[in-house]
Amino acid sequence: MYQVAIVVEHPISRAGMEKLASDESGMHVVAAVESVEELQDHGGRYDMVVLDLPQMTSAALDTVAKAAAAGPTLVSSVWDGSPSLLATVRAGARGCVSRLAEQRDVREAMRVTTQGGFYLCPRMVGKFQVELANAGAEEQSGLAPREIETLRFIASGYTHSQIATRMGLSQATVNTYAKRIRAKLNVNNKADLTRMAIELGHFSQGRRSSSAA
């Protein structure tokens, strides 16, 4: 019998995920909580952790990593920008399903994840393929995922303070990322950073301003 943990903030959604898992033969929901911190308080190791996140953000990647420490994690969320599906997988996800996925897809994701496989819901396959195609350029740049995200924000015109807020980091950490990026890409100013972001395919079509980073 697979031991399953459900981490969903909204009570009704949590009950729905719990029912989907409980209806599957061979699965037993042993924990249903509203936060990953509450799951950590429970302790233990699970055959699958179902983690629902309203929106995939930089801070949410840390939540994925915490959930993955408790067992193979299936993430249900919305990926409409940065961070990417690939970043979510790198953070520890063993499966990703859209919050708009059909119940049959969620059930299949649960079966695959508990059995040690990797699952991506059909509606996101194309997006993931594009990300994989661009992964080579990311690796060649030598930038870590959080550094790539920082570079995208810089190229979009955000200040270090604004980037820190959006990434859920301290400004000192963002300053450190920026220094590492400049060193790795061998550039010295924001204009060159923006040019490199475009060349490497990391430029985001978000808000741009003339504010200095």
C-alpha atoms as an extended CHARMM CRD file, in Angstrom:
* protein
*
       213  EXT
         1         1  MET       CA              0.0000000000        0.0000000000        0.0000000000  PROA      1               0.0000000000
         2         2  TYR       CA              1.4700000000        3.3530000000       -1.0720000000  PROA      2               0.0000000000
         3         3  GLN       CA              1.5840000000        5.9700000000        1.6900000000  PROA      3               0.0000000000
         4         4  VAL       CA              0.4150000000        9.3430000000        0.3070000000  PROA      4               0.0000000000
         5         5  ALA       CA              0.5600000000       12.8620000000        1.7130000000  PROA      5               0.0000000000
         6         6  ILE       CA             -1.6100000000       15.6960000000        0.3920000000  PROA      6               0.0000000000
         7         7  VAL       CA             -0.4740000000       19.3140000000        0.7740000000  PROA      7               0.0000000000
         8         8  VAL       CA             -3.1650000000       21.7370000000       -0.3860000000  PROA      8               0.0000000000
         9         9  GLU       CA             -4.0000000000       25.0620000000        1.2670000000  PROA      9               0.0000000000
        10        10  HSD       CA             -7.6840000000       25.3020000000        0.2950000000  PROA      10              0.0000000000
        11        11  PRO       CA             -9.8510000000       22.8110000000        2.2900000000  PROA      11              0.0000000000
        12        12  ILE       CA            -12.2120000000       21.9560000000       -0.5890000000  PROA      12              0.0000000000
        13        13  SER       CA             -9.3700000000       21.4170000000       -3.0550000000  PROA      13              0.0000000000
        14        14  ARG       CA             -7.5240000000       19.3850000000       -0.4410000000  PROA      14              0.0000000000
        15        15  ALA       CA            -10.5600000000       17.1410000000        0.0340000000  PROA      15              0.0000000000
        16        16  GLY       CA            -10.7810000000       16.6930000000       -3.7380000000  PROA      16              0.0000000000
        17        17  MET       CA             -7.1500000000       15.6210000000       -4.0590000000  PROA      17              0.0000000000
        18        18  GLU       CA             -7.5370000000       13.3310000000       -1.0590000000  PROA      18              0.0000000000
        19        19  LYS       CA            -10.5390000000       11.6340000000       -2.6680000000  PROA      19              0.0000000000
        20        20  LEU       CA             -8.7170000000       11.1790000000       -5.9930000000  PROA      20              0.0000000000
        21        21  ALA       CA             -5.8430000000        9.4490000000       -4.2160000000  PROA      21              0.0000000000
        22        22  SER       CA             -8.0730000000        7.4010000000       -1.8930000000  PROA      22              0.0000000000
        23        23  ASP       CA            -10.1250000000        6.1400000000       -4.8420000000  PROA      23              0.0000000000
        24        24  GLU       CA             -7.0160000000        4.6160000000       -6.3870000000  PROA      24              0.0000000000
        25        25  SER       CA             -6.3570000000        1.0270000000       -5.3520000000  PROA      25              0.0000000000
        26        26  GLY       CA             -3.0650000000        0.6130000000       -3.5620000000  PROA      26              0.0000000000
        27        27  MET       CA             -2.9670000000        4.1920000000       -2.2220000000  PROA      27              0.0000000000
        28        28  HSD       CA             -3.6070000000        5.2610000000        1.3440000000  PROA      28              0.0000000000
        29        29  VAL       CA             -3.6920000000        8.9400000000        2.3430000000  PROA      29              0.0000000000
        30        30  VAL       CA             -1.8980000000        9.1510000000        5.6770000000  PROA      30              0.0000000000
        31        31  ALA       CA             -1.5460000000       12.9490000000        5.8440000000  PROA      31              0.0000000000
        32        32  ALA       CA             -3.6650000000       15.7940000000        4.4490000000  PROA      32              0.0000000000
        33        33  VAL       CA             -2.3590000000       19.2030000000        5.4760000000  PROA      33              0.0000000000
        34        34  GLU       CA             -2.4900000000       22.8210000000        4.2940000000  PROA      34              0.0000000000
        35        35  SER       CA              1.2450000000       23.6000000000        4.1840000000  PROA      35              0.0000000000
        36        36  VAL       CA              4.5810000000       21.9050000000        3.6490000000  PROA      36              0.0000000000
        37        37  GLU       CA              5.6720000000       23.2130000000        7.0530000000  PROA      37              0.0000000000
        38        38  GLU       CA              2.8270000000       21.2640000000        8.6450000000  PROA      38              0.0000000000
        39        39  LEU       CA              3.9160000000       18.1850000000        6.7100000000  PROA      39              0.0000000000
        40        40  GLN       CA              7.4550000000       18.6200000000        8.0330000000  PROA      40              0.0000000000
        41        41  ASP       CA              6.0400000000       18.6820000000       11.5600000000  PROA      41              0.0000000000
        42        42  HSD       CA              4.4740000000       15.2760000000       10.8740000000  PROA      42              0.0000000000
        43        43  GLY       CA              7.8820000000       13.9070000000        9.9290000000  PROA      43              0.0000000000
        44        44  GLY       CA              8.2220000000       10.6110000000        8.1310000000  PROA      44              0.0000000000
        45        45  ARG       CA              8.6970000000        9.6210000000        4.5090000000  PROA      45              0.0000000000
        46        46  TYR       CA              5.9630000000        9.0940000000        1.9190000000  PROA      46              0.0000000000
        47        47  ASP       CA              5.6520000000        7.1940000000       -1.3590000000  PROA      47              0.0000000000
        48        48  MET       CA              4.1610000000       10.3490000000       -2.8740000000  PROA      48              0.0000000000
        49        49  VAL       CA              3.5500000000       13.9470000000       -1.8290000000  PROA      49              0.0000000000
        50        50  VAL       CA              0.8410000000       15.7550000000       -3.7980000000  PROA      50              0.0000000000
        51        51  LEU       CA              1.6290000000       19.4770000000       -3.6120000000  PROA      51              0.0000000000
        52        52  ASP       CA             -0.8300000000       22.0630000000       -4.9110000000  PROA      52              0.0000000000
        53        53  LEU       CA              0.4820000000       25.5940000000       -5.5030000000  PROA      53              0.0000000000
        54        54  PRO       CA             -1.8060000000       28.3880000000       -6.7920000000  PROA      54              0.0000000000
        55        55  GLN       CA              1.0210000000       29.8500000000       -8.8870000000  PROA      55              0.0000000000
        56        56  MET       CA              4.5630000000       28.7190000000       -9.5950000000  PROA      56              0.0000000000
        57        57  THR       CA              6.9190000000       31.4030000000       -8.2560000000  PROA      57              0.0000000000
        58        58  SER       CA             10.5370000000       31.5450000000       -7.1430000000  PROA      58              0.0000000000
        59        59  ALA       CA              9.4600000000       31.1140000000       -3.5230000000  PROA      59              0.0000000000
        60        60  ALA       CA              7.3270000000       28.1390000000       -4.5820000000  PROA      60              0.0000000000
        61        61  LEU       CA             10.4620000000       26.3450000000       -5.8300000000  PROA      61              0.0000000000
        62        62  ASP       CA             11.7040000000       26.2580000000       -2.2410000000  PROA      62              0.0000000000
        63        63  THR       CA              8.3740000000       24.7310000000       -1.2160000000  PROA      63              0.0000000000
        64        64  VAL       CA              8.7930000000       22.0570000000       -3.8970000000  PROA      64              0.0000000000
        65        65  ALA       CA             12.2660000000       21.2450000000       -2.5820000000  PROA      65              0.0000000000
        66        66  LYS       CA             10.9350000000       20.9080000000        0.9760000000  PROA      66              0.0000000000
        67        67  ALA       CA              8.1260000000       18.6200000000       -0.1730000000  PROA      67              0.0000000000
        68        68  ALA       CA             10.5550000000       16.5050000000       -2.2170000000  PROA      68              0.0000000000
        69        69  ALA       CA             12.5630000000       15.8730000000        0.9500000000  PROA      69              0.0000000000
        70        70  ALA       CA              9.5140000000       13.9860000000        2.2700000000  PROA      70              0.0000000000
        71        71  GLY       CA              8.9690000000       11.8560000000       -0.8340000000  PROA      71              0.0000000000
        72        72  PRO       CA              8.4720000000       11.8280000000       -4.6340000000  PROA      72              0.0000000000
        73        73  THR       CA              6.4690000000       14.9810000000       -5.2750000000  PROA      73              0.0000000000
        74        74  LEU       CA              3.6460000000       15.5780000000       -7.7430000000  PROA      74              0.0000000000
        75        75  VAL       CA              3.1160000000       19.3170000000       -8.2420000000  PROA      75              0.0000000000
        76        76  SER       CA             -0.1880000000       20.8370000000       -9.3260000000  PROA      76              0.0000000000
        77        77  SER       CA              0.1650000000       24.4860000000      -10.2960000000  PROA      77              0.0000000000
        78        78  VAL       CA              0.0920000000       27.1250000000      -13.0270000000  PROA      78              0.0000000000
        79        79  TRP       CA              3.2180000000       27.8050000000      -15.0800000000  PROA      79              0.0000000000
        80        80  ASP       CA              2.6600000000       30.9880000000      -17.0620000000  PROA      80              0.0000000000
        81        81  GLY       CA              6.0940000000       32.5680000000      -16.7870000000  PROA      81              0.0000000000
        82        82  SER       CA              9.2320000000       32.1770000000      -14.7380000000  PROA      82              0.0000000000
        83        83  PRO       CA             10.2050000000       29.8670000000      -13.0980000000  PROA      83              0.0000000000
        84        84  SER       CA              9.7620000000       27.1580000000      -15.6830000000  PROA      84              0.0000000000
        85        85  LEU       CA              8.5910000000       23.5720000000      -15.6350000000  PROA      85              0.0000000000
        86        86  LEU       CA             12.2340000000       22.5600000000      -15.9550000000  PROA      86              0.0000000000
        87        87  ALA       CA             13.1190000000       24.6310000000      -12.8930000000  PROA      87              0.0000000000
        88        88  THR       CA             10.3170000000       22.8900000000      -10.9930000000  PROA      88              0.0000000000
        89        89  VAL       CA             11.7100000000       19.4820000000      -11.9300000000  PROA      89              0.0000000000
        90        90  ARG       CA             15.2020000000       20.5840000000      -10.9310000000  PROA      90              0.0000000000
        91        91  ALA       CA             13.7820000000       21.6560000000       -7.5680000000  PROA      91              0.0000000000
        92        92  GLY       CA             12.6840000000       18.0550000000       -6.9870000000  PROA      92              0.0000000000
        93        93  ALA       CA              9.2950000000       17.4960000000       -8.6610000000  PROA      93              0.0000000000
        94        94  ARG       CA              8.7020000000       13.9950000000      -10.0350000000  PROA      94              0.0000000000
        95        95  GLY       CA              5.5220000000       15.0250000000      -11.7960000000  PROA      95              0.0000000000
        96        96  CYS       CA              3.7790000000       18.2230000000      -12.9140000000  PROA      96              0.0000000000
        97        97  VAL       CA              0.0920000000       18.6780000000      -13.6790000000  PROA      97              0.0000000000
        98        98  SER       CA             -1.8000000000       21.7980000000      -14.5990000000  PROA      98              0.0000000000
        99        99  ARG       CA             -4.4620000000       22.9520000000      -12.1600000000  PROA      99              0.0000000000
       100       100  LEU       CA             -6.7760000000       22.7380000000      -15.2020000000  PROA      100             0.0000000000
       101       101  ALA       CA             -5.9180000000       19.0850000000      -15.8400000000  PROA      101             0.0000000000
       102       102  GLU       CA             -8.6590000000       16.4830000000      -16.2030000000  PROA      102             0.0000000000
       103       103  GLN       CA             -9.2240000000       14.1160000000      -13.2650000000  PROA      103             0.0000000000
       104       104  ARG       CA             -8.0590000000       11.1610000000      -15.3530000000  PROA      104             0.0000000000
       105       105  ASP       CA             -4.7250000000       12.9030000000      -15.9390000000  PROA      105             0.0000000000
       106       106  VAL       CA             -4.2880000000       13.6080000000      -12.2340000000  PROA      106             0.0000000000
       107       107  ARG       CA             -5.0440000000        9.9660000000      -11.4080000000  PROA      107             0.0000000000
       108       108  GLU       CA             -2.5160000000        8.7930000000      -13.9850000000  PROA      108             0.0000000000
       109       109  ALA       CA              0.0390000000       11.2290000000      -12.5790000000  PROA      109             0.0000000000
       110       110  MET       CA             -0.5030000000        9.7780000000       -9.1140000000  PROA      110             0.0000000000
       111       111  ARG       CA             -0.0780000000        6.2080000000      -10.3510000000  PROA      111             0.0000000000
       112       112  VAL       CA              3.1290000000        7.0230000000      -12.2470000000  PROA      112             0.0000000000
       113       113  THR       CA              4.6430000000        9.0580000000       -9.3990000000  PROA      113             0.0000000000
       114       114  THR       CA              3.9990000000        6.4410000000       -6.7070000000  PROA      114             0.0000000000
       115       115  GLN       CA              5.5600000000        3.7920000000       -8.9450000000  PROA      115             0.0000000000
       116       116  GLY       CA              8.7730000000        5.7810000000       -9.2660000000  PROA      116             0.0000000000
       117       117  GLY       CA              8.2130000000        7.2810000000      -12.7090000000  PROA      117             0.0000000000
       118       118  PHE       CA              8.0500000000       10.8250000000      -14.0460000000  PROA      118             0.0000000000
       119       119  TYR       CA              4.7980000000       12.3620000000      -15.2750000000  PROA      119             0.0000000000
       120       120  LEU       CA              3.9290000000       15.4870000000      -17.2170000000  PROA      120             0.0000000000
       121       121  CYS       CA              0.2920000000       16.1890000000      -18.0530000000  PROA      121             0.0000000000
       122       122  PRO       CA             -0.4710000000       16.2510000000      -21.8030000000  PROA      122             0.0000000000
       123       123  ARG       CA             -1.4180000000       19.9430000000      -21.9490000000  PROA      123             0.0000000000
       124       124  MET       CA              2.1230000000       20.9380000000      -20.8800000000  PROA      124             0.0000000000
       125       125  VAL       CA              4.2330000000       18.6020000000      -23.0360000000  PROA      125             0.0000000000
       126       126  GLY       CA              4.8010000000       21.1810000000      -25.7740000000  PROA      126             0.0000000000
       127       127  LYS       CA              5.9190000000       23.8310000000      -23.2930000000  PROA      127             0.0000000000
       128       128  PHE       CA              8.3350000000       21.3910000000      -21.6650000000  PROA      128             0.0000000000
       129       129  GLN       CA              9.8110000000       20.3900000000      -25.0250000000  PROA      129             0.0000000000
       130       130  VAL       CA             10.5590000000       24.0380000000      -25.8000000000  PROA      130             0.0000000000
       131       131  GLU       CA             12.2410000000       24.4580000000      -22.4210000000  PROA      131             0.0000000000
       132       132  LEU       CA             14.3710000000       21.3710000000      -23.0040000000  PROA      132             0.0000000000
       133       133  ALA       CA             15.3830000000       22.6690000000      -26.4280000000  PROA      133             0.0000000000
       134       134  ASN       CA             16.5920000000       25.8850000000      -24.7980000000  PROA      134             0.0000000000
       135       135  ALA       CA             18.2910000000       24.0960000000      -21.9040000000  PROA      135             0.0000000000
       136       136  GLY       CA             21.5040000000       23.6480000000      -23.8920000000  PROA      136             0.0000000000
       137       137  ALA       CA             22.0050000000       27.3960000000      -24.1370000000  PROA      137             0.0000000000
       138       138  GLU       CA             21.3230000000       27.7470000000      -20.4170000000  PROA      138             0.0000000000
       139       139  GLU       CA             23.9270000000       25.1430000000      -19.5550000000  PROA      139             0.0000000000
       140       140  GLN       CA             26.4830000000       26.7180000000      -21.8920000000  PROA      140             0.0000000000
       141       141  SER       CA             26.0500000000       30.0710000000      -20.1730000000  PROA      141             0.0000000000
       142       142  GLY       CA             27.2430000000       28.5370000000      -16.9120000000  PROA      142             0.0000000000
       143       143  LEU       CA             24.4490000000       30.2530000000      -14.9870000000  PROA      143             0.0000000000
       144       144  ALA       CA             22.5520000000       28.5390000000      -12.1980000000  PROA      144             0.0000000000
       145       145  PRO       CA             18.7090000000       28.5570000000      -12.4240000000  PROA      145             0.0000000000
       146       146  ARG       CA             18.3170000000       31.3850000000       -9.8800000000  PROA      146             0.0000000000
       147       147  GLU       CA             21.0050000000       33.3990000000      -11.6720000000  PROA      147             0.0000000000
       148       148  ILE       CA             19.1300000000       32.9560000000      -14.9530000000  PROA      148             0.0000000000
       149       149  GLU       CA             15.9560000000       34.1860000000      -13.2970000000  PROA      149             0.0000000000
       150       150  THR       CA             17.8260000000       37.1920000000      -11.8810000000  PROA      150             0.0000000000
       151       151  LEU       CA             19.2430000000       37.9650000000      -15.3260000000  PROA      151             0.0000000000
       152       152  ARG       CA             15.7510000000       37.9090000000      -16.8300000000  PROA      152             0.0000000000
       153       153  PHE       CA             14.5060000000       40.4200000000      -14.2720000000  PROA      153             0.0000000000
       154       154  ILE       CA             17.5290000000       42.6860000000      -14.8050000000  PROA      154             0.0000000000
       155       155  ALA       CA             17.0020000000       42.6110000000      -18.5650000000  PROA      155             0.0000000000
       156       156  SER       CA             13.3330000000       43.5090000000      -18.0100000000  PROA      156             0.0000000000
       157       157  GLY       CA             14.3390000000       46.6910000000      -16.1620000000  PROA      157             0.0000000000
       158       158  TYR       CA             13.7510000000       45.7550000000      -12.5380000000  PROA      158             0.0000000000
       159       159  THR       CA             15.9680000000       47.1320000000       -9.7760000000  PROA      159             0.0000000000
       160       160  HSD       CA             17.7800000000       44.8090000000       -7.3740000000  PROA      160             0.0000000000
       161       161  SER       CA             15.2860000000       45.7670000000       -4.6600000000  PROA      161             0.0000000000
       162       162  GLN       CA             12.3310000000       44.8980000000       -6.9020000000  PROA      162             0.0000000000
       163       163  ILE       CA             13.9670000000       41.6250000000       -7.9490000000  PROA      163             0.0000000000
       164       164  ALA       CA             14.5210000000       40.6810000000       -4.3010000000  PROA      164             0.0000000000
       165       165  THR       CA             10.8170000000       41.1860000000       -3.5940000000  PROA      165             0.0000000000
       166       166  ARG       CA              9.7150000000       39.1150000000       -6.5790000000  PROA      166             0.0000000000
       167       167  MET       CA             12.1350000000       36.2750000000       -5.8820000000  PROA      167             0.0000000000
       168       168  GLY       CA             11.5360000000       36.2450000000       -2.1350000000  PROA      168             0.0000000000
       169       169  LEU       CA             15.2100000000       36.9370000000       -1.4120000000  PROA      169             0.0000000000
       170       170  SER       CA             17.2340000000       39.5880000000        0.3860000000  PROA      170             0.0000000000
       171       171  GLN       CA             18.6870000000       42.3980000000       -1.7000000000  PROA      171             0.0000000000
       172       172  ALA       CA             22.1670000000       41.2740000000       -0.6060000000  PROA      172             0.0000000000
       173       173  THR       CA             21.5350000000       37.8670000000       -2.1870000000  PROA      173             0.0000000000
       174       174  VAL       CA             20.3590000000       39.4680000000       -5.4250000000  PROA      174             0.0000000000
       175       175  ASN       CA             23.4750000000       41.6780000000       -5.4110000000  PROA      175             0.0000000000
       176       176  THR       CA             25.5860000000       38.5310000000       -5.0930000000  PROA      176             0.0000000000
       177       177  TYR       CA             23.7300000000       36.8600000000       -7.9760000000  PROA      177             0.0000000000
       178       178  ALA       CA             24.2780000000       39.9550000000      -10.1400000000  PROA      178             0.0000000000
       179       179  LYS       CA             28.0150000000       39.9470000000       -9.4080000000  PROA      179             0.0000000000
       180       180  ARG       CA             28.2560000000       36.2550000000      -10.3010000000  PROA      180             0.0000000000
       181       181  ILE       CA             26.3180000000       36.8130000000      -13.5270000000  PROA      181             0.0000000000
       182       182  ARG       CA             28.6110000000       39.6490000000      -14.5850000000  PROA      182             0.0000000000
       183       183  ALA       CA             31.6630000000       37.5320000000      -13.8250000000  PROA      183             0.0000000000
       184       184  LYS       CA             30.3880000000       34.4570000000      -15.6640000000  PROA      184             0.0000000000
       185       185  LEU       CA             29.2520000000       36.4150000000      -18.7230000000  PROA      185             0.0000000000
       186       186  ASN       CA             32.2440000000       38.7680000000      -18.5970000000  PROA      186             0.0000000000
       187       187  VAL       CA             30.1620000000       41.9510000000      -18.7780000000  PROA      187             0.0000000000
       188       188  ASN       CA             30.3220000000       45.1160000000      -16.7100000000  PROA      188             0.0000000000
       189       189  ASN       CA             27.0820000000       47.0520000000      -17.2270000000  PROA      189             0.0000000000
       190       190  LYS       CA             23.3560000000       46.6320000000      -17.5040000000  PROA      190             0.0000000000
       191       191  ALA       CA             23.2520000000       47.2300000000      -21.2670000000  PROA      191             0.0000000000
       192       192  ASP       CA             25.6630000000       44.3570000000      -21.8720000000  PROA      192             0.0000000000
       193       193  LEU       CA             23.7130000000       42.1540000000      -19.4540000000  PROA      193             0.0000000000
       194       194  THR       CA             20.5290000000       42.8440000000      -21.4050000000  PROA      194             0.0000000000
       195       195  ARG       CA             22.2800000000       42.0720000000      -24.6910000000  PROA      195             0.0000000000
       196       196  MET       CA             23.5990000000       38.7650000000      -23.3020000000  PROA      196             0.0000000000
       197       197  ALA       CA             20.1550000000       37.8840000000      -21.9400000000  PROA      197             0.0000000000
       198       198  ILE       CA             18.7220000000       38.3220000000      -25.4440000000  PROA      198             0.0000000000
       199       199  GLU       CA             21.5070000000       36.3150000000      -27.0760000000  PROA      199             0.0000000000
       200       200  LEU       CA             21.1050000000       33.4630000000      -24.5930000000  PROA      200             0.0000000000
       201       201  GLY       CA             17.3220000000       33.4200000000      -24.9420000000  PROA      201             0.0000000000
       202       202  HSD       CA             16.7190000000       34.5420000000      -21.3580000000  PROA      202             0.0000000000
       203       203  PHE       CA             15.0150000000       37.8480000000      -22.0590000000  PROA      203             0.0000000000
       204       204  SER       CA             11.5070000000       38.0870000000      -20.6280000000  PROA      204             0.0000000000
       205       205  GLN       CA              8.8790000000       40.2580000000      -22.3050000000  PROA      205             0.0000000000
       206       206  GLY       CA              7.9090000000       41.7290000000      -18.9650000000  PROA      206             0.0000000000
       207       207  ARG       CA              7.8970000000       45.3250000000      -17.7770000000  PROA      207             0.0000000000
       208       208  ARG       CA             10.9180000000       47.3430000000      -18.7490000000  PROA      208             0.0000000000
       209       209  SER       CA             12.0660000000       50.5800000000      -17.1860000000  PROA      209             0.0000000000
       210       210  SER       CA             15.0590000000       52.8290000000      -17.1630000000  PROA      210             0.0000000000
       211       211  SER       CA             15.7140000000       52.1530000000      -13.4680000000  PROA      211             0.0000000000
       212       212  ALA       CA             19.2930000000       51.1440000000      -12.7640000000  PROA      212             0.0000000000
       213       213  ALA       CA             19.7700000000       47.6970000000      -11.2690000000  PROA      213             0.0000000000
